[in-house]
Amino acid sequence: MIIIAFPVKNIHEYIENESYLYIDTPSGCPNCNYNGKLYRHGYYCRGVFIDNNCIDITIARVICPVCHKTHALIPDFLVPYFIYPLSVILTSLKKIFIDGHGTTYVADEIIKEFNLSFVKEQNISYFKMRFLSILNYVHSFFANFQEYIETMDSLSPRTLISNICKYTKEKLKFNLHYFDLMKVHFLKKV
């Protein structure tokens, strides 16, 4: 299982500081509801596209002492099962739903903005399709916050992406908070 574990400013800070070595092991197993501390259980590498490269980053693993289920502790700049960081995905969605651009244009802009020459229109279409499939979940997330109540009469992708952008600017921990509150990661297939 995956746990969005901790906030880090960016991928470079995570790699340079070897943040995965210093993460506090969380309490509570999402599999069996054990409430105590989980134990460190090694590491693995996963790729993420940044700066025109696929960079391997180290992910910490923990294990539950009761059910023996292992969990990956993912930093909040990643979306599980996506090779692009959250910043690329959210920027793509903003350019589609707020700025009103098409997927071809957005792919070209992402290539320039993030120095990712291998982003394709299909990637952007996939982000869009996946986001549209979870609108109800994102809406439910924002319904928990008083400052977003006035936007809760709308399930529009534009409104929800605007809320995510606002939340990210104010709190910087959208991915982490979304996981904590919804008990699923952002863009999880439903």
Steps between C-alpha positions, in 0.01 A plus 500: 500500500600859460510774761557862398742558780654842521530836333821607328546823304619324186664193354848653508476565876378144554797354310769737634394463866433127468166575665387137479759416769355745753130445463313418818329167472127557513260354752206297385466234234252576222459127443408368846443819701784425742561827688866466597818596314588327177857373464753592234522229239750609239495715190440479128564727203241646269536725201361849461537730199666833578741725313486294181607185683351206678649531849498209742391603847507285810172417671490377861291199591342405832333184625215443742605276793149351519388420143850516344374713211763731354433862410695744282551848649459729202603868521217739421654630175419163341173346393507122544529308172577817301850563368442878483511706820186659641613847384498389134157341535342797679652749254361295212154489655509875572592575138212280377219589740581857605690639202288306249781357288495175306716199579745558212567857610531393866751227412713755316481741794593230753801407288621861517406574861632181658774410251333166421548428131316167516159622622239405243143605435395153618653568843302822535180328380554230759541755783179668383304173475621382841410832663153501345443151644558620859310830506268373775797410723668838452167672565461297822850599610427872467160466669697452826633857498295806589693728264389290200131471588394767249644283219327180608195546281716423199661178386668683214859398429593869471374575852668195650836568333474863618443369853803271475718789376379723784550223757851426369602867520370536856596170656753333264386153610200419281612146412576413864176650634293341224640157590449554875140610460380286209702185585592465131766673296424780256405371152436148631302306246147443626 
